Every structure is written in C-alpha cells, then in structure tokens.
Amino acid sequence: MKKKIKIISCDLDGTLCTQEEDYSDAKPLTERIKKLNKLFKRYKIIIDTARGSETGKDWEEITKKQLDKWKVKYHILRVGKKLAADYFIDNKAINDKDFFKLKRI
C-alpha cells in the first residue's frame, strides 16, 4: 500500500510574509520560507490566503508573482481560505511560531 502524502496548509500574510494593509507591500519572512521549502518534497504544500475575501478584489496574480519572487515552493495556491488539510499553519492560531521554531525542519 502506497503511503499517503500529508498536506500542509500554510497561511501567507503574517506567516510567510509581513502583514500589510496593501498586500503589494508585503515583505518575505525568509527564514520561515526556507524552513517551509525544506518540506516541499515530503509534503504537499498549500498556500492558503484570505486575500480579497472581504473586498472581492482578485489578488491571485500578484500573490503568484510574490511567491515566485520570494522563491516559495508550493504545490497549490488557494485564495479565499480554507479547505481540508492534515496540518494548518496560521498566524491566527497558536502554532505558527512554534512550527517555525522546530529544529527538525
């Protein structure tokens, strides 16, 4: 039986980049991005963001360009958050800081 690949759902703003009123001004949190990138081959990485969920503005293209520029490795980008995943890493939850402190990443 083939082992199921686990999914990591990772929030974007405040978790992998700074949280800015204008998302175009966000800056990458490079140490966190490096840690997440190390998991890319072992996990399915989903970037979940609520960008535009309140305003209706489509931030998808800008977000893709930012992720590319910041060299974030991911499998899926989901705008309008959230669907099922095995793990949720989110600045709104307690565990985002703990997750990025893990030594084994």
N, C-alpha and C positions, 0 to 999 in steps of 0.2 A: 504494500500500500504506500502510495506516494505521500510524503509529509506535506501538509497544508502550509503554505506560506502565510505567515502572520502579517497583519496590516497595522501600520502606524498612521494615525490621523494626527497631523500636526497643524496647529493654528499658525497664522502668519504674523499679524500685527501684534507687537508686544511679546512675541515668542521667537520668531526668526529675524525680525526687523523691529526698528523703533515704531512706536505707535504715534502717528501724526494725524492731524485733522485732515490734511490733504495727503492722501496715500502716495502721491508722486514724490513727496518729500521724505519718505521713509528711508532709513539707512540700515544696511545689513548688520546683524549681530553675528559677526564672522566666526567666533568660537563655537557658537551654537550650530551654525550651518555646517561647520567642519565635523562636529560630532554626529549630526543627523546624516551627513553624507557617508560616514563610515558604515551606516546601517543599510545603505541602499541595496547591496547585493543579497542581504539576508532577510529583508523585509520589503513588503510593498509599501512605499511611502506615498501618502496622500496629503497634499497641502489643502487644508480646509480654511476658507476665509469667509467672513461675513461682509466683505467689502461690497457696498451697493445694496445690501439687503434692506436698509431703511430708506435710502434715497431713490433706488431704482436705477442708478447710474451703472453702466456696464464698465467694470474695472478689469475685465479679463485680459485684454491685450496688454495693458500697462503692467499688470501683475506678471504675465508671462515674460515680458521684457526684463522686469526687475529680477525675477528668479534666474533668468539666463545670465544677466549681468553679474549677479551675486554668486553664480555657479552652484545653485541649489540643485541637488539631484533628487528627482521625484518621478513618480510614475503617473500620477493623476493630480490635476488641479481642479478643485471644486469651489465654485463661487456660490455662496448662499447657504452655507453650512447647516447641518451635519448629517451624515449618514452613518451606517453601522461600520464599526472597525473593532479590532481586537484591543487597541490601545488608543487613548485620547491624550494628547499633549496640548495643553491650552493655558494661556496666560490668565484665564478666568478661573482655572482650577488650582488647587494647591500644588500639584505635581510638576508643573513645567520647570520650576527652579530645581527641584530635586532630580528630575530626569537628566538635565544637562550637567549636574554635578557627578553623575555616575562615573566611576573610574574605568569600568569595563567597556565603555564605548570607544 
